[in-house]
């Protein structure tokens, strides 16, 4: 075995393990393609079918275009078998994401840490379970991994081209999932500790904002022409009967499903007045306005619900549902919001607690990843210097950003974009304690040269 191959063997084995785990999950559900769908899938497929049939999305504005366009491409090329090919394509994307996580961690630390991070990503039950799902999460996980790679390169070398390209990728990612819309703006915070002149920082910030706006503005203008307003999608208003229902359920001491049904009924009655609500723009404005009213009326409850760490719960349900061991849509989200994790677990598994022990090794991988990432961040507080600032900014941008925005409506798949940075942090921490020392982020080239000058 060549030296180069031997050096990369841990990565190759991690990629193989990743492929086998994801392929196994996919094959278990392949005879029932409905298992790869969730309620959100229908919105994407409606736009995809419209694009495939007519060559455009018509007046549909419910979703952003990238995933429907991908579905339409597979529909056009593979006809009746398009779903099977798309599922396997998404599995391949999930495996490729593991490679990018390895590469990112190598930049942050070294190949030893990179190999550990790759294995943590390969055996992550949430990433594996959602790999074949007909949703945006797997593709968005790859976008997040590329963002992480570029940001790690920027904070190592302080070359502005990495930040600009990252903002371009992030803006394109907003056309896959709108949660990324504010990411380029938030990424500019990395310019604060950057070792570059202030004038160059200002120019970089301008180019980042311009490039991001150049990508998302055409789609938002298209939605405005379709009567939906200058918005990236009209699914954002769903926060009113989703997050709003969660908020009301806690305030009124009721349950999520009841409040959601009440809000939907209220909207149906309100929107029956076609004079006041002639188009999607007016209906979206109503939903967003009323959601803001709820937030302003109960700001502390809203903030408490936004700090929702149940998003970090491993996606064992999807994993088991693909194998047919359990069934979805049992109202577990409402139980989780009302009574907590243990009650939701009891509600979901019923008398099948033994299933937890079957997947315990995969659950432990998720626990190790979360613990390792947290300890890496805590260790950064040993020195109050630029390295601590950079670490905290990386945490805020690549982890906290994606955890905070979903709010009360949480699903384990929402933490997939967190995994690239979390696995990298965990890999660095585990590598440091197993090698008998403590490793931190690599110094930038500029700091190396200044040390050499001394």
C-alpha positions, -999 to 999 in steps of 0.1 A, spaced: 0 0 0 14 34 -10 22 60 16 -4 84 2 -31 58 2 -23 46 37 -25 82 49 -59 86 34 -72 52 44 -93 65 74 -111 89 50 -117 62 24 -131 39 51 -153 67 64 -166 74 29 -173 36 24 -191 34 58 -211 65 49 -221 50 15 -231 17 31 -252 32 59 -271 55 35 -275 28 9 -289 4 35 -314 29 47 -324 37 11 -328 0 1 -350 -7 31 -376 18 19 -371 15 -19 -402 -7 -24 -424 21 -9 -414 54 -24 -439 72 -2 -415 68 27 -391 92 11 -418 120 12 -429 143 39 -458 169 39 -433 196 25 -424 174 -5 -457 181 -22 -450 218 -26 -417 211 -43 -431 185 -66 -460 207 -77 -435 233 -89 -414 206 -105 -443 191 -125 -453 226 -136 -418 233 -148 -414 200 -165 -448 203 -183 -447 240 -193 -411 251 -191 -417 275 -163 -431 276 -127 -462 295 -138 -474 316 -110 -463 293 -82 -444 311 -55 -447 288 -25 -411 275 -27 -377 286 -39 -366 272 -73 -335 251 -69 -349 218 -56 -381 219 -78 -358 225 -108 -336 195 -98 -368 174 -95 -380 186 -129 -346 177 -145 -349 141 -132 -385 139 -143 -376 150 -178 -345 127 -181 -358 96 -164 -395 98 -169 -414 73 -147 -383 62 -128 -372 97 -119 -378 94 -82 -355 64 -79 -326 81 -96 -331 113 -76 -331 94 -44 -298 78 -52 -284 111 -64 -292 126 -30 -275 97 -13 -244 104 -33 -246 141 -23 -247 131 13 -215 109 9 -197 138 -9 -206 161 20 -186 138 43 -156 145 21 -161 183 24 -164 179 62 -130 161 62 -114 187 41 -128 216 63 -114 200 94 -80 194 78 -79 232 72 -90 239 108 -65 215 123 -50 185 106 -58 152 88 -60 133 121 -88 156 133 -103 155 97 -105 117 98 -124 118 132 -147 144 118 -154 124 87 -163 93 108 -186 114 130 -204 127 99 -204 93 82 -222 76 111 -245 105 119 -280 90 121 -298 123 111 -277 128 80 -280 91 70 -318 90 76 -324 121 56 -300 114 28 -326 99 5 -356 121 16 -373 142 -12 -365 174 7 -339 201 5 -320 190 36 -293 168 20 -284 193 -7 -284 221 19 -261 201 40 -236 201 11 -241 239 8 -233 243 45 -202 221 42 -189 242 13 -196 274 33 -177 259 63 -148 250 41 -145 285 26 -150 302 60 -123 281 76 -100 290 47 -108 327 52 -101 326 89 -68 308 83 -54 329 55 -75 361 56 -79 361 18 -111 380 10 -118 359 -21 -128 330 2 -154 352 20 -168 366 -13 -172 331 -28 -188 319 4 -214 347 3 -221 337 -34 -226 301 -24 -247 311 6 -269 333 -16 -274 304 -40 -282 283 -10 -310 307 -2 -327 297 -34 -326 261 -20 -337 270 15 -347 306 24 -331 303 59 -299 312 42 -311 346 31 -294 365 59 -263 344 60 -241 366 37 -249 396 58 -241 378 91 -209 364 75 -196 400 73 -190 398 111 -159 377 102 -143 409 89 -141 423 124 -111 401 135 -97 399 100 -61 408 95 -67 431 66 -69 469 62 -102 486 71 -106 500 35 -102 465 21 -128 452 46 -153 478 35 -148 470 -2 -151 432 6 -183 438 25 -197 457 -5 -188 430 -29 -203 403 -7 -236 421 -4 -237 430 -41 -230 394 -52 -256 380 -28 -282 405 -39 -274 399 -76 -282 362 -71 -315 364 -51 -330 396 -64 -341 382 -98 -362 355 -81 -377 379 -57 -386 403 -85 -402 374 -104 -423 367 -73 -434 403 -72 -445 401 -109 -465 370 -100 -484 390 -74 -467 376 -43 -447 407 -34 -409 412 -33 -402 380 -13 -381 349 -17 -411 326 -12 -447 326 2 -441 297 25 -426 322 51 -461 332 61 -467 296 73 -448 307 105 -481 323 116 -500 290 118 -469 270 128 -446 290 151 -476 312 160 -496 281 170 -467 269 192 -466 303 209 -504 305 215 -504 269 228 -479 278 255 -496 311 264 -531 296 266 -519 263 281 -536 244 252 -520 222 225 -503 229 192 -527 210 169 -558 229 183 -542 263 180 -530 255 145 -564 244 134 -579 276 148 -555 298 130 -560 280 97 -598 283 101 -595 320 109 -574 326 78 -597 307 56 -626 329 68 -605 361 64 -592 352 29 -628 345 17 -630 382 11 -615 384 -23 -618 422 -24 -594 426 5 -572 396 -4 -571 393 -42 -536 378 -45 -509 359 -26 -491 392 -17 -520 404 4 -525 370 21 -488 367 28 -488 402 43 -517 393 66 -499 362 79 -466 380 85 -483 410 101 -503 388 125 -473 367 134 -454 399 143 -483 409 165 -481 377 184 -443 381 189 -448 417 201 -476 406 225 -455 377 240 -418 385 233 -403 365 261 -423 334 253 -412 338 216 -376 342 226 -378 311 249 -392 291 220 -366 303 196 -339 289 219 -352 254 210 -324 229 215 -348 200 207 -336 205 171 -304 187 181 -323 155 189 -310 127 165 -335 118 138 -341 83 150 -378 85 139 -370 90 102 -343 63 104 -368 38 118 -396 48 96 -376 41 65 -371 6 78 -408 3 85 -403 -2 123 -424 29 132 -449 52 114 -448 90 109 -474 117 116 -484 107 151 -485 142 166 -451 138 183 -442 174 176 -471 187 197 -462 164 226 -425 175 224 -435 212 226 -460 206 254 -444 180 276 -407 177 266 -383 151 252 -391 122 274 -428 124 270 -424 127 232 -401 97 232 -427 77 251 -455 89 228 -435 80 197 -421 46 206 -450 33 227 -441 -2 237 -412 -4 213 -384 10 235 -362 -19 224 -358 -1 191 -337 25 208 -311 -1 219 -308 -13 183 -297 21 171 -278 31 203 -244 32 187 -256 57 161 -272 78 188 -239 78 208 -221 92 177 -245 122 177 -239 126 215 -202 125 211 -204 151 182 -224 175 203 -203 170 234 -170 173 215 -181 205 197 -192 221 229 -160 212 247 -140 226 218 -157 259 222 -152 259 260 -115 252 255 -112 283 234 -119 304 265 -85 294 279 -70 325 261 -89 357 256 -74 366 222 -82 368 185 -85 330 184 -113 331 209 -131 357 189 -128 337 157 -140 305 174 -171 323 188 -179 339 154 -176 305 137 -199 290 163 -224 319 159 -224 318 121 -221 281 113 -240 266 143 -261 291 162 -275 308 131 -290 275 119 -303 265 153 -319 298 162 -339 307 131 -363 277 129 -376 285 164 -405 266 180 -412 244 150 -382 221 152 -373 190 134 -341 170 137 -333 175 100 -330 212 106 -296 206 123 -281 190 92 -264 224 82 -249 225 117 -231 192 112 -201 203 91 -189 228 117 -200 206 147 -181 176 134 -150 197 127 -150 211 162 -156 177 177 -129 161 155 -104 187 167 -113 183 203 -112 144 202 -79 145 183 -63 168 209 -73 147 239 -64 114 222 -30 127 211 -21 139 246 -20 175 237 -43 204 229 -47 215 194 -64 247 184 -72 264 151 -42 267 127 -26 301 128 -31 322 97 -2 326 72 1 363 83 6 353 119 31 327 109 52 352 90 51 377 119 64 350 142 91 341 118 101 378 117 105 378 154 
